[in-house]
Each structure stands twice: as C-alpha cells, then as structure tokens.
Amino acid sequence: MTLFVALGLFVVVYLVGVVAFSQVAYPNTTIAGVDVSLSNASSAAAKINSAWKHYKLTVSGEDFSWTYEPQSDEPIVNGEAAAKEIIGNNEPLLWPSRLATSITGKNDSITANDTIDLDQKVDLSMLSNAFDQQQFEDELGNAIDAFNEGRTGTFEASSSYDEQADKFTVKKARSNEKLNRKNVIKFAEIELASLAENVDLTKLGNDAYDPLNGTLTDDQIQAACDAANKFLGVNVSLKLNGEEAGKVDGSSVLQWISFADPANPTLDTSQISSWAAELANSFNTVGTTRWWTRADGKECAVEGGDFGWTIDSDRLAKQVEDAINNKQTNDIEIDYSQKADTFTAKGKPDWKAYIDVDLSEQHARYYDANGKIVWEANFISGKPGEDATPEGVWQINSNDGASKLIGAKDPKTGKPKYESPVSYWMPFEGNMVGFHDATWQNDKSFDDSNSYKWCGSHGCINLRLTDAKALHDCINVGLCVVVHS
C-alpha cells in the first residue's frame, strides 16, 4: 500500500513538473544576458525587452578575442520570440534531468551539439529588425583581419621553434595560423542566433583556422617538427687561434633549416656557406685598414699588405655542417690559410712585435710585444711616384744575409737597370721590396727626412750598413712590418 502511495506521489510530482516546465524557464537560464529563471514566456519577454542593452557576445579562442556590443537605439532582441524559443526547447518530459543540469550551472542558450554544422542556415528570428547583420559581419571580419595581419599562414622554422622547449613544436607552428574568416563569422552567428554570450572558437577545432600552407595536418606538422628536431643538439664554441670567435647552437641552426617542402625539412647548406663566408669576412684582415696608437702616442692607420688573417670559409662551413650532423658539443678551432699574431677585432692591430716604418718621419722602430723599442734607425725610402715604397702590413719573408738586387730589364739594352750587391737583404713584399744596406747613399742623406725625394730607392728601405746588420741580427722571418705615412 505504501509503495503505491509513493509511486502515485512521484507521478503527480512528475506531471506537475511537466506542466510547469512547459511554461517557465529552468533555473539559471539567461537570454541575451538577462536572467529569466523560472519566468514564463510573457514575463521573460518583458525582462528581455527592458534590459536588452546589457547583451554582449564575446568571441574568443587562443590569442583572439572580440566582443560585440549592440549600439542600436532600438532593441535588437525580439524578446517574445526569444522567450518562446527558449521555453519551447525545455523538453518538459525530461525536466528532472534538465532541472538538475540547470541547478548545477549556468543554462545560457549556447549551442549544445558536439559538432558545429557550418553549412546550416542560421535562424536569426530571436533578433529584431534593428539588428544589422552586415555590420556585425564587417566588424568581426575586421577584427579577424587585424589578428591575421601578423601571421603568414605558412609553416616556417622561425615560427615553429619554441625557445623555452628548445625544439620545434606543433603548438608553436600553429601560432602562425590564420583564422578562417568565413568559418568564425558563421559560428559566431550560429551562437548569436541562440543569444549566447560566449563563442568558444576551440569548439570549432581545426575549422577555426586555415591550414598551414593550405595542406598540412597536425600529424604532418608533428612529423615535420620531428624531422627538424633531428638537426638540433649542436652546441659548440668557435675558436680562432684559441680565442672565442662565436657560437653555433639551436638558435643558429633554426635559421638554416629549409621548409621548402613543409613536411620534409632539410638543412640548407647554401645558407650555412653564406653565413660562413660572412663570418670569415669579419675575421679576414689581409689588406684591410687597421688603426692603432703607437707606443709613443702617435695615432696611425694603414691599409694594404699581405700580413693578417685569411679564413677558409668553405672549410668553416664543412666544419659546422659536420658539427650539426654529429650534434657536437665541444669547441671548433676555425681553419685558416694564413694567420696573424693575434685577433681582437677587425680594424685593430693583429700583430704583437713589429717594425714600424714611418714614411713621413723616414724613421723605423722595431717594437717588441710589450711595446719596447728593440732597434731603430733613420732610412731612405722609395722615390715618390712609381718607385714609392708600398704602404701596408707585411712580414719579413727571408733574412739570409748577402744578396744581389737586380732591377727590371731596360727595354733599350735588354739588361737589368741596376745590379746592387748588398750585405743584408730582408724583403717584406715578396722578394721585391725590403730592408737592406745602401752603402752608395751619402751618409748625411740618412739624417734628412726629405732626401728620399731626390735620392730615393726603387721602393726598398735603404739603411746604413751598421743599422742593416743590427736589424738582421735581431729579427726572424715572419716578423710583422707596418709601412705607413
């Protein structure tokens, strides 16, 4: 008997609920931002019509956010139609379940389907004639265009590399995707049709964006990232003569990975070669201008000569390629075809001990690596014009002692223009120009800084015999010679 009473009571309550929720909204129900909980259609319509200006629709997803706030003086919401639509979708026969859901959370009329049909015809009957659909689409479209402006929509190494993770990732790659203007606007209108307050673009999934390069799927992007990550792992310091000269690590390599075929990244060796050539040029000093302050305080500059650094850029590129492929982590000593004494920066002196040949003073000084004078003497340089002593940074090529200096052939006689035996021959420009004794010069001429103008050499640095011997006795082949004016 008690069971039948309980069952009868349950049926009565259920039927009352069916009747009630055929006419009133569930708790926590909002329409256009207006709370219409437990209101019938008439009451709900009145509330909506009096408070419609509070309605806002926010479209958001990932880094995109845009809010629609009606600016019309007339209601854009059709309160009667909206209330009828919402209460008409109450499914009163399922009221116990719907009631439990509404009590536990906000029951705003957002699309309930798991998948969004972007091909459906949007029913905007809950909006009044005051709603300007074209304006809505234009304003949302402009916001999408502004968002897309900084995105290329292509799969690129620079946009796929995550510095914090130190690798290429799908998430980072997709940060370059462009929003699909058509799909986002359509989804926003679908939600607007039911007077939702929020449009969550993540519910569209990949449909919210244009595919990268128009073809790549997430699986393809992941495969591309995995392939690109195989080039990472190198972390080497470049050394030049033992000194720090640069680094090659993940941030370097990502510039050299080519995604010409987006799904199959490769190492662009041509870019590595270009980089190596540029780096080599920053170290190459042969023939370049150097500025320095001499030990006595004189500011000097010189250009030309054959002393200095020459880096083998092709070999450097090969060293770096091998380091990348082997994920090398130790130092790389940069190969060179010619070296100087030291390297600090291009434009600075790359010598230590050197002979300073000052053409303006007609005086030479041999400075040791500490800037102390080891030897000095007056000299007579080449006669101005074709026989002028060549300026530049050179080095001693030989120091064998006696030699015979032979001039170019005279076209009239076919014989050398001169043959001059010397006791000390110390060439620095090939074997054509160098230091040597010149006993044929008047001794007083060595003390006149202008004598080279009338009794100058064919380009060599003429010295007194005693000065030439002293220089010969204290220098070695390879010593830097700086000739400047």
C-alpha positions in Angstrom: 0.0 0.0 0.0 2.8 2.4 1.0 4.6 1.6 -2.3 1.5 2.6 -4.4 1.2 5.9 -2.4 4.8 6.7 -3.1 4.5 5.8 -6.7 1.3 7.9 -7.1 3.0 10.8 -5.4 6.0 10.6 -7.8 3.7 10.5 -10.8 1.9 13.6 -9.5 5.1 15.5 -8.9 6.4 14.4 -12.3 3.3 15.6 -14.1 3.3 18.9 -12.2 6.9 19.3 -13.4 5.9 18.6 -16.9 3.2 21.2 -16.8 5.4 23.7 -15.1 8.4 23.4 -17.3 6.2 23.6 -20.4 5.6 27.2 -19.4 8.6 28.5 -17.4 12.4 28.6 -17.9 14.7 26.5 -15.9 16.7 28.0 -13.0 19.9 29.8 -14.1 18.6 30.4 -17.6 19.8 33.6 -19.3 18.6 35.1 -22.6 20.8 37.8 -24.1 22.4 38.3 -20.7 19.1 38.6 -18.9 18.3 36.2 -16.1 14.8 34.7 -16.8 15.0 31.9 -14.3 11.5 30.4 -13.6 9.9 33.1 -15.8 7.1 32.3 -18.2 7.2 33.5 -21.8 5.4 36.7 -21.1 7.5 37.6 -18.1 10.7 36.6 -19.7 9.9 38.7 -22.8 9.2 41.7 -20.6 12.6 41.3 -18.8 14.5 40.9 -22.1 12.8 43.9 -23.7 13.6 46.1 -20.8 17.2 45.0 -20.3 18.4 44.1 -23.9 21.1 46.7 -23.9 23.1 44.6 -21.4 23.6 41.9 -24.0 27.2 41.3 -25.2 28.6 38.5 -27.3 32.3 37.6 -26.8 34.1 35.6 -29.5 37.4 34.1 -28.2 39.9 31.4 -28.7 43.7 31.0 -28.2 45.0 34.6 -28.6 41.9 36.1 -30.3 39.2 38.0 -28.5 36.4 40.3 -29.8 33.2 41.5 -28.2 30.0 42.5 -29.9 28.1 45.2 -28.0 24.9 46.5 -29.8 25.0 50.3 -30.5 21.4 50.4 -31.8 18.8 52.7 -30.1 16.1 50.1 -30.9 16.0 46.7 -29.3 18.0 44.2 -31.4 16.5 41.3 -29.4 13.0 40.1 -30.1 12.0 39.3 -26.5 8.8 37.5 -27.3 10.4 35.3 -29.9 13.4 34.6 -27.7 11.4 33.7 -24.7 9.1 31.4 -26.8 12.1 29.8 -28.4 14.0 29.1 -25.1 10.9 27.8 -23.2 9.8 25.8 -26.3 13.1 23.9 -26.1 12.7 23.0 -22.4 11.9 19.3 -23.2 9.5 19.1 -20.3 9.3 15.3 -20.3 13.0 15.3 -19.4 12.6 18.0 -16.7 14.2 16.1 -13.8 17.5 15.8 -15.8 17.3 19.3 -17.3 16.5 20.7 -13.8 19.5 19.0 -12.2 21.7 20.4 -15.0 20.4 23.9 -14.7 20.8 24.0 -10.9 24.5 22.9 -11.1 25.4 25.5 -13.7 24.5 28.4 -15.9 21.9 27.5 -18.5 22.7 30.1 -21.2 21.4 29.1 -24.6 24.8 28.1 -26.1 24.9 25.5 -28.8 24.8 22.1 -27.2 25.9 20.0 -30.1 29.4 18.4 -30.0 30.0 19.2 -33.7 29.2 22.5 -35.4 27.4 22.4 -38.7 28.9 25.3 -40.6 26.7 24.6 -43.6 23.4 25.2 -41.7 21.2 28.1 -42.4 21.3 30.5 -39.4 17.9 31.3 -38.0 18.1 34.9 -36.5 14.4 35.0 -35.6 15.2 35.9 -32.0 16.8 39.1 -33.2 14.7 42.1 -34.3 14.9 44.1 -37.5 17.1 46.6 -35.7 20.0 44.1 -35.8 22.4 45.0 -38.6 23.8 41.6 -39.7 26.1 43.2 -42.3 27.6 45.5 -39.7 28.1 42.6 -37.3 29.9 40.6 -40.0 32.1 43.5 -41.1 33.2 44.4 -37.6 34.0 40.8 -36.7 35.7 40.4 -40.0 37.9 43.4 -39.4 38.9 42.0 -36.1 39.9 38.7 -37.7 41.8 40.5 -40.4 43.8 42.5 -37.8 44.6 39.3 -36.0 45.7 37.6 -39.1 47.9 40.5 -40.3 51.0 39.4 -38.3 50.6 35.7 -39.3 51.9 34.3 -42.6 49.8 31.2 -42.6 52.8 29.1 -43.6 54.8 26.5 -41.8 58.1 28.2 -41.0 61.2 27.2 -39.0 61.3 30.6 -37.2 57.6 30.3 -36.1 57.8 26.6 -35.1 60.8 26.8 -32.8 60.0 27.1 -29.2 62.9 28.7 -27.4 61.7 27.6 -23.9 61.4 24.0 -25.1 64.5 24.3 -27.3 62.8 22.4 -30.1 60.2 22.6 -32.8 56.6 22.0 -31.7 53.2 21.7 -33.3 51.8 24.3 -30.8 54.4 26.8 -31.8 53.9 26.1 -35.5 50.2 26.6 -35.3 50.7 30.0 -33.7 51.3 31.2 -37.3 47.9 30.0 -38.5 45.3 32.5 -39.8 41.8 32.4 -38.5 39.3 31.2 -41.1 37.2 34.4 -41.6 34.2 32.7 -43.1 34.0 29.9 -40.5 34.5 32.1 -37.5 31.8 34.6 -38.6 29.4 31.7 -39.4 30.0 30.1 -35.9 29.5 33.5 -34.2 26.2 34.0 -36.0 25.1 30.4 -35.0 25.7 31.3 -31.4 24.2 34.7 -31.8 21.1 33.1 -33.1 20.5 31.5 -29.8 21.6 34.7 -27.9 24.7 33.0 -26.4 27.0 35.3 -24.5 30.3 33.5 -25.4 31.6 31.9 -28.6 34.4 29.4 -27.8 36.4 29.0 -31.0 38.2 25.9 -29.6 34.9 24.1 -30.3 35.5 24.6 -34.0 38.8 22.7 -33.7 40.9 23.0 -36.9 37.9 24.5 -38.7 38.6 27.8 -36.9 41.9 28.2 -38.8 43.1 28.0 -42.4 45.5 25.0 -42.7 49.2 26.0 -42.7 50.3 26.2 -46.4 46.7 25.0 -47.2 47.6 21.3 -46.8 49.4 20.4 -43.6 47.5 18.4 -40.9 48.6 18.3 -37.3 50.1 14.8 -37.9 52.1 16.2 -40.8 53.3 19.2 -38.8 54.3 16.9 -36.0 56.3 14.7 -38.5 57.9 17.9 -39.9 58.8 19.1 -36.3 60.3 15.7 -35.5 62.4 15.8 -38.7 63.6 19.4 -37.9 64.4 18.5 -34.3 66.9 16.0 -35.7 69.1 18.9 -36.7 69.2 20.3 -33.2 71.5 19.4 -30.4 74.7 21.1 -31.6 76.3 23.5 -29.1 79.8 24.5 -30.0 82.1 27.4 -29.4 84.1 28.7 -32.4 87.8 29.4 -31.6 90.2 31.5 -33.6 93.8 30.9 -32.5 92.4 29.8 -29.1 90.3 33.0 -28.7 86.4 33.0 -28.6 85.1 33.7 -32.0 81.4 32.8 -31.9 78.9 30.0 -31.2 76.7 27.6 -33.1 73.6 26.3 -31.2 69.9 25.7 -31.7 69.2 29.4 -32.4 71.8 29.3 -35.2 70.6 26.1 -36.8 67.0 27.1 -37.0 67.9 29.8 -39.5 69.5 27.1 -41.7 66.6 24.6 -41.8 64.6 24.8 -45.0 60.9 24.0 -45.2 60.7 24.4 -49.0 58.9 21.1 -48.7 57.0 21.8 -45.5 56.6 18.2 -44.5 60.3 17.3 -45.2 62.7 19.9 -43.7 66.3 19.8 -44.8 69.5 21.5 -43.8 70.1 24.4 -46.3 73.9 24.1 -46.8 73.8 27.2 -49.1 72.7 29.3 -46.1 75.5 27.8 -44.0 78.0 28.7 -46.7 76.7 32.3 -46.8 76.9 32.5 -43.1 80.5 31.1 -43.0 81.6 33.5 -45.8 80.2 36.4 -43.8 81.8 35.2 -40.6 85.1 34.6 -42.3 85.0 38.1 -43.8 84.6 39.5 -40.3 87.9 37.8 -39.4 89.8 38.3 -42.6 92.3 41.2 -42.1 94.7 40.9 -45.0 94.7 44.2 -46.9 92.2 45.8 -44.6 92.6 49.1 -42.7 94.0 48.9 -39.2 94.0 51.8 -36.7 96.4 51.9 -33.7 98.2 54.1 -31.3 101.9 53.7 -31.4 103.9 53.3 -28.2 105.0 57.0 -28.4 101.3 58.1 -28.7 101.1 58.8 -32.4 97.7 57.8 -33.9 98.3 55.7 -37.0 96.3 54.0 -39.8 97.3 51.8 -42.7 95.7 49.8 -45.5 97.1 47.1 -47.8 99.8 44.5 -47.4 99.7 40.7 -47.2 100.0 40.2 -43.4 96.9 39.1 -41.5 94.2 36.5 -41.2 92.7 34.6 -44.1 89.9 32.2 -43.1 88.9 29.3 -45.3 85.1 29.9 -45.4 84.4 26.6 -47.3 86.2 24.6 -44.7 84.4 26.5 -41.9 81.0 25.7 -43.5 82.0 22.0 -43.7 83.1 22.0 -40.0 79.8 23.5 -39.0 77.7 21.1 -41.1 79.6 18.1 -39.6 79.1 19.5 -36.1 75.3 19.8 -36.7 75.0 16.3 -38.1 77.0 14.9 -35.2 75.3 17.0 -32.5 78.8 18.1 -31.5 79.2 19.9 -28.2 82.9 20.6 -28.0 84.9 23.5 -29.4 85.8 24.0 -33.0 89.0 25.6 -34.0 88.4 27.7 -37.1 90.7 26.7 -40.0 92.7 29.4 -41.7 95.0 29.5 -44.7 97.0 32.4 -43.1 97.3 33.7 -39.6 98.5 36.8 -37.9 99.9 37.1 -34.3 96.6 37.7 -32.6 93.0 38.7 -33.2 90.8 41.0 -31.1 88.5 42.8 -33.6 88.7 43.7 -37.3 90.3 47.1 -37.7 92.6 46.7 -34.7 96.2 45.7 -35.0 96.6 41.9 -35.3 100.3 41.9 -34.7 102.4 41.8 -31.5 106.1 42.6 -32.1 106.5 44.6 -35.3 108.7 47.0 -37.3 107.1 50.4 -37.6 108.2 52.1 -40.8 107.1 55.7 -40.7 107.5 57.2 -44.2 106.5 60.7 -43.0 109.4 60.6 -40.5 111.7 58.4 -42.5 112.4 56.5 -39.3 111.8 52.9 -38.4 111.4 51.3 -35.0 111.3 47.7 -34.0 108.9 47.3 -31.1 108.7 44.0 -29.1 105.4 42.5 -28.0 105.5 44.8 -24.9 105.9 48.0 -26.9 109.6 48.5 -26.1 112.0 49.6 -28.8 114.5 46.8 -29.7 116.0 48.7 -32.7 115.5 51.9 -34.5 117.2 53.8 -37.4 116.7 56.5 -40.0 116.2 55.3 -43.6 115.7 56.5 -47.1 112.5 55.1 -48.8 111.4 54.9 -52.4 111.4 57.9 -54.6 107.9 59.4 -55.0 105.9 58.2 -58.0 106.3 54.7 -59.5 109.1 53.8 -57.1 107.3 54.9 -53.9 107.6 52.4 -51.0 104.3 50.4 -50.8 102.3 51.0 -47.7 100.6 48.2 -45.9 101.0 45.5 -43.3 103.7 43.0 -44.4 106.1 40.4 -42.9 109.7 39.5 -43.2 110.0 36.8 -45.9 113.7 35.9 -45.6 116.8 37.0 -43.7 119.6 35.1 -45.3 122.2 37.9 -45.4 124.0 39.0 -48.6 122.3 39.2 -51.9 122.4 40.9 -55.2 119.4 43.2 -56.0 118.6 43.1 -59.7 116.3 45.6 -61.3 113.9 45.2 -64.2 115.3 44.9 -67.7 115.9 48.1 -69.7 113.9 47.7 -72.9 116.6 49.5 -74.8 119.6 47.5 -73.7 117.9 44.2 -72.6 120.0 44.4 -69.4 118.9 45.0 -65.8 118.6 48.7 -65.0 120.8 48.0 -61.9 122.6 45.3 -60.1 123.4 46.2 -56.5 125.2 43.7 -54.2 124.1 44.2 -50.5 125.3 42.5 -47.3 121.9 42.3 -45.7 118.7 41.6 -47.6 115.4 41.4 -45.6 112.5 41.5 -48.0 108.8 42.0 -46.9 106.8 42.5 -50.1 107.5 39.2 -51.8 111.2 39.3 -52.8 110.9 42.7 -54.4 110.8 45.3 -51.6 112.6 45.1 -48.3 115.2 46.4 -45.9 118.9 46.4 -47.0 122.1 48.3 -46.5 122.8 51.0 -49.1 126.5 52.0 -48.9 126.2 54.0 -52.1 124.0 56.6 -50.3 125.6 59.7 -48.8 125.7 59.1 -45.0 124.3 62.6 -44.3 121.2 61.8 -46.5 120.0 59.3 -43.8 119.5 62.2 -41.4 117.5 64.3 -43.8 113.8 63.3 -43.9 113.3 64.8 -47.3 116.3 63.1 -49.1 114.1 60.3 -50.5 112.6 62.9 -52.8 115.9 63.2 -54.8 117.9 60.2 -53.9 115.2 57.7 -53.0 115.3 54.0 -53.7 113.4 51.9 -56.2 110.9 51.2 -53.3 113.2 49.5 -50.7 114.1 50.8 -47.3 117.7 51.9 -47.5 119.7 51.6 -44.3 123.2 52.4 -43.1 125.3 49.3 -43.1 125.6 49.2 -39.3 121.8 49.6 -38.9 121.1 46.9 -41.5 123.4 44.5 -39.7 121.8 45.3 -36.3 118.3 44.6 -37.7 119.5 41.4 -39.4 120.8 40.2 -36.1 117.6 40.8 -34.1 114.7 39.7 -36.3 113.2 36.5 -37.5 111.2 35.5 -40.6 107.5 36.2 -40.1 108.0 39.4 -38.1 105.3 42.0 -38.9 106.3 45.1 -40.9 103.9 48.0 -40.9 104.7 50.7 -43.6 102.7 53.9 -43.2 102.9 57.6 -43.8 
